[in-house]
Amino acid sequence: MMAANGKKIWMDGRLVDFADAHVHVLNHSLHYGVGVFEGIRAYVTPRGPAIFRLKEHVARLITSARFYLMQIPYSAAEIERAVLETQAANPTYPSYIRPLVYRGEPALGVKNLTGKVSLAIAAIPAKKYLGEGSEAGIRAKISPFRKPHSDALPSYAKAAGNYLSGYLAGADATLDGYEEAILLDSNGYVAEGTGENIFVVRNGTVYTPGLESDILLGITRDTVIRIATDLGYPVVQKLVSVNELLSADEAFFTGTYAEIAPIKSVGHNVIGIKAPGPVTQQVMSVFQRALVGKEPKYTDWLAPVPQLAPAMTRTRR
Ligand SMILES: Cc1ncc(COP(=O)(O)O)c(C=O)c1O
């Protein structure tokens, strides 16, 4: 699991010591879940440390914040630079970077929009997310808790409050002895894991649920669609039934933290013959090389981390 520590945390333009990164207990985001965040990864590559798909993560953070009426007081370029500086100040690899946009001042009242919008960024050492055995396949269960419909909580915004169903599903799966939960959408189709998208493979075609299943449009999902397509596999985004999942040749999760995690079984059903299956294995191998800058075709996805952290002097607009 995640080791929740690092050396410095970037808070509104300043790198502060980990122990001093505080906000007021009556802040609006803590009480009502109105915070938006990202999960980003940095790896060591032959050309030095680099952040994977930084631009796309920052773009999604801005979209998520806009939906919840939080105007981030920094431009996309400034946020990208701040993420790079935070990573440079916490030079442990592989690393997990967590930017969070929130209203950090005391301001109770659910429709209170007065609290100042803040940005904090942490970079902490990353470990395996879905258990040490995840490369050989994880055991998942279909959760009794479903994804909320996007009419209620839009799934394309990566918002703190969206994670309540994931929390319940994840806790239920863990207490039942599984490594991950699979949440269905409100119509009973397969949606995603608690922090991952899901893919199934059948007869050489790769399938994954689309936005109509109230999923987060994952950046790893997008990466895997591109890699699988480049490898020559047809990739289809469609409603995926539980039946299709249970009878698939292969299934796997994708996520920034989980990377690609093959699914060995769902409940009592074993998926395919052996996890990871051949298509999963092929996609995983290209993906893992791309993350560490060893696939020339995909090096544009990596943003180099500067060696030294220059002082962040920018002030709020
Ligand atoms: C609910 C949910 N779905 C999917 C994902 C995968 O998204 P990404 O690949 O951008 O990390 C995540 C992780 O951020 C998530 O929390």
The ligand as an SDF file (V2000), in Angstrom:
LIG
                    3D

 16 16  0  0  0  0  0  0  0  0999 V2000
  -12.4520    5.2280  -10.0220 C   0  0  0  0  0  0  0  0  0  0  0  0
  -11.2390    5.1670  -10.8910 C   0  0  0  0  0  0  0  0  0  0  0  0
  -11.3340    4.6160  -12.1150 N   0  0  0  0  0  0  0  0  0  0  0  0
  -10.2800    4.5280  -12.9240 C   0  0  0  0  0  0  0  0  0  0  0  0
   -9.0310    4.9950  -12.5410 C   0  0  0  0  0  0  0  0  0  0  0  0
   -7.8690    4.8960  -13.4760 C   0  0  0  0  0  0  0  0  0  0  0  0
   -7.5340    6.1740  -13.9560 O   0  0  0  0  0  0  0  0  0  0  0  0
   -6.0570    6.5330  -14.3620 P   0  0  0  0  0  0  0  0  0  0  0  0
   -5.6220    5.5140  -15.3200 O   0  0  0  0  0  0  0  0  0  0  0  0
   -6.1460    7.8850  -14.9560 O   0  0  0  0  0  0  0  0  0  0  0  0
   -5.2390    6.5020  -13.1180 O   0  0  0  0  0  0  0  0  0  0  0  0
   -8.8880    5.5700  -11.2780 C   0  0  0  0  0  0  0  0  0  0  0  0
   -7.5900    6.0810  -10.8320 C   0  0  0  0  0  0  0  0  0  0  0  0
   -7.3630    7.2620  -10.8650 O   0  0  0  0  0  0  0  0  0  0  0  0
  -10.0150    5.6770  -10.4350 C   0  0  0  0  0  0  0  0  0  0  0  0
   -9.9070    6.2130   -9.2190 O   0  0  0  0  0  0  0  0  0  0  0  0
  1  2  1  0
  2  3  1  0
  2 15  2  0
  3  4  2  0
  4  5  1  0
  5  6  1  0
  5 12  2  0
  6  7  1  0
  7  8  1  0
  8  9  2  0
  8 10  1  0
  8 11  1  0
 12 13  1  0
 12 15  1  0
 13 14  2  0
 15 16  1  0
M  END
$$$$
